[in-house]
């Protein structure tokens, strides 16, 4: 079954927002393919490294917040 990568990326971005800490960081417990695509889209800084979190770009943080609220707010 083909999957919609953009929808997966949006969902992952919203879930990264759920783990937001230190204003710009989120725990990177996501699939590496998804994190790579989010980096290519300019939503997060390069996720490769030993640090256990990723850093949102300003655009990524705003989009993550918007998606999180749209998907999960009652």
N, C-alpha and C positions, 0 to 999 in steps of 0.2 A: 504494500500500500504506500503510495507516495505521500510524503508529509509536507505541510506548508511551513517551510523554514522561517518565514517572516513571523508567523503566528507563534511558533515556538520561541523565537528570539524575543518577541514582545512579552510573552509570559515569563520567560527567564529574567528579563529586565525588571519586570514588576516584582518578581520574587526576590531579586537582589535588593530591591528597595526595602523589602521587609527586614533585611539584615543590616540596614544602614547604621553605621556608627562613625564617630569622629567626623561628622558632617559630609564626608565625601567617599567613605570606604564602605565596602560590603564584603561579606565572606564569600569566597569564590568556590563554593561547593557545587559547581555546575559542570556540565559536560564541556570538555575543552573545545569541541567544535562550535558550540553555542558561544562560548566566551570569545573565540577567535572571530566569529561573525560580528559580535557586538563591538569588538575592537575595530574591525574593518569599517563598520558603520559609524564610528566616531562616538559611540555611547560610553565606552570605558577606555582607560589607558591600557597599554600592553599588559595582558594578564600573565605573561610568562615570567617566572621567577620563583624564589623561595617564599616570598611573602604570602600569607594565607588569605589576603584580601585583595580586592581590585579597587581602583579609584575611578569614580564616575567622572566624565567630562561634564562641564556645565550643562550642555545640551542633553547628555545622557541622564543626569540627575533629574532634570525637569521632566523629561519623557518618562522616566521610571516612576516618578511621583504621580504623573497624570494617569499612566496605565494602571498603577496600583489602585488608585482611587476608582477608576472606571470599572476595574475587574472585581474588586473585593469590598468596596464600601456598600453597606446596606442602604 
